[in-house]
Amino acid sequence: MEINIKNLVSISEANQNFSKVARLVDENGVAVILKNNVPRYVIVEISQLENEETIGNEEVNIIAKRFLSKHKEAFEELAR
């Protein structure tokens, strides 16, 4: 996810002025809330959230099997 500097809001500002955060989301589609100057929370429109891809269990299992087979020797050594 690319973060536009215009979409950044401190957590204290978001707490005091949530309507500003909502307006940012309406205008730009996203707002990033900073906690201790680190991006911590993302607020997006529901329509964008529904469009985001999610990984299902099958994809996770395929990736896990690939990872385990790639590093099989290391895991066998650790199991000893």
Secondary structure, DSSP 8 states (H G I E B T S, - for coil): ----GGGEEEHHHHHH-HHHHHHHHHHHSEEEEEETTEEEEEEE-HHHHHHS----HHHHHHHHHHHHHHTHHHHHHHH-
